[in-house]
Amino acid sequence: MSDIVDKPSLDQVWHWLADVPDPEIPVISITDLGIVREVRYDGEQLVVTVTPTYSGCPATDVIAESIRDAMRAHGIADARMETRLSPAWTTDWLSADAKRKLRDSGIAPPVGLAANEQRIDVSRLGRRVPAAPVVACPRCASTRTELLSQFGSTPCKSLYRCTLCREPFDYFKCH
């Protein structure tokens, strides 16, 4: 009888990664967030490639360690982490399930597609402050909301308030 254990399938590894929560928004997983770009084997070593939400994201090291911990819990002792910065992460990579989970937890998901907002809109050049997106309240679904601060509980979120139910909430910025 052999002591060699078959290495887990890549589908199984993806399934395990789907259980790793984002450290800043634990209601969504790192796969929901869309930051896991590739899972592959390099010989016998598992390689997980991650694109951080932005290059200076303070959670990057925590995410890498959480991935290693999850893999060790499933018997993979030497998973290698790789970082891929290009193409840059975008909120377009959030899964539909992630957007639902954000809304259900009281965080308004991004409005629109980041790819559509990367073009130059000359109609906005005369304005001092860009128009805030119309964001629906994740609690009552009203679009009668107002921007309170460009920065919320994390750099990727803005702080809004619903003028109908009067509740403040985070909005996950589109980028």
N, C-alpha and C positions, 0 to 999 in steps of 0.2 A: 504494500500500500504506500502511496506517495504522500508526502507532507506538503506538496505544492498545492496551493489554493489558487483556483482560477481568479484572475483579476476581475473586478466588477465591470459590468458593461458601462459604456458611456451614458446610456439611458438611465441606469441605476444611479450613477454619480450625479446627473442632472436632477434626479428625484431628490437625492440627499441635499443638494444645494438649494432646492426650493424650500427647504426647512430652515435655512440660515436667515435670520431676520436682519434687516438693515438696522445698524445700531442707532441711527438718529430717528428713524421712523419704523419701529419694530412691528407695526401691523402689516408691513409688506416685507417680502423676502428679497434677497439680492437678485434672484431671477425675475421676480415681479418688476423690480426696478430696472432691469435690463442691463445691468453692469457686467454680468458674466457673459463674455463674448465667445469663449471657446473652451471646450473640455476635450483633451486628447491625451494619448499616451506617447511618451518619448521613450521608446524601448519599454522598460517595465515601470518607469516613473510617470505618475499622473501629473499632468500640467493643466492648471486652471488659469485662464487668461481673463483679466478683469479690466474694464475701462472705468476709472473713477468718474463720479459726476462732475468733478472739475479737478484740475491738476493739483490744487492745494487742499483738497478735501481732507479735513482732519480725521475722518473716519476710515481712511484708506488702510492704515495699519491694523486697525481693529477688525475690519472686514477680512483682511488677509489672514489674521490669526483665527478668526471665527471659522473660516473655510478650512484651515489646517486642523483645527479642533474637531470639526464635523467629520473630516476625512479620517482622522485618527480614531474617532469613535466607531468608525466602520471598518477599521483594520488597515487603513492606508497610512503608513507611518511617514512616508517621505514625499508628500504632495509638494510640487513646486508651483509657486505663484509667479505669474508674469503680468506686467502692466502694459496695456496698449492705450496710448493717448490719441491715436489717430485711426479712424475718425473720432472726433470728440463726442462724448456722450451727449445725448439730447433727451428731453422729456418725451420725444416721439417714441423712444424705446420702452416707455412704461407699458406694461401689458394692460389690457382692458380690465383684468381682474385687479391689478394694482390700483387703477383709478377708482374702481368700486370700493376697494378696501380703504383707500384714503377717505373717500366721501363718507363711508360708514363710520369712520373713526373721528369725523369732524374736521377733516382737512379737505379743502376744495381742491380737486385735481386740476391740472393745467388746462387752460382754455386754448383751443386751436392747435396748430402744428408749428413747432419751432422752425421747421424748414421753410414754411411760408413767411415767417417773420424775419428771415435773414436777408431778404432783399431790401434795397433802399426805397423807402416810401417818402417821396419828395413832399407830399402833402403835410408831413409832420415836421419839416425843417423849420418852419416859422414858429413853432410852438416851443416854449421854454421847457415844459414838462410833457413827456409823452402821455397820451391818453391811457388810462388804466383799462385793462380788459373788463368786460362785463362778467363778473364772477357770481355764480349762484351759491347761496348759503347752503352748506352741507347739512344743516339742521332742518330748515323749513323750505328749502329750494327756491326761495325768493331771489330775484335778481336785483332787488333794491338793496345793494350793498355799497360800501364805501371803503376806499383804501385809507388805512390809518398810518401805516408805515411801510416803506419799501422793504424793510427787513423784519422778519418774524423770528420765530424761535431758532431757526437755522438760516444760514445765508441763502439757501435755495427757496425760502418761503417769504411771503409778504404777509402783513397783518391786516385783516379786513374786519369790518363789522357789518352785520345785517341791520338795516334800518327798520325792518319789520319786526323781527323777534328780538332785536337789540343785542344779540350774542356776538362776541368777537370770535374770529376763527382764522386759522392759517390758510393761505393759498399757496399751493406748490407752483412756483413760477414756471412759465413756459420758457425753456431754453435748450 
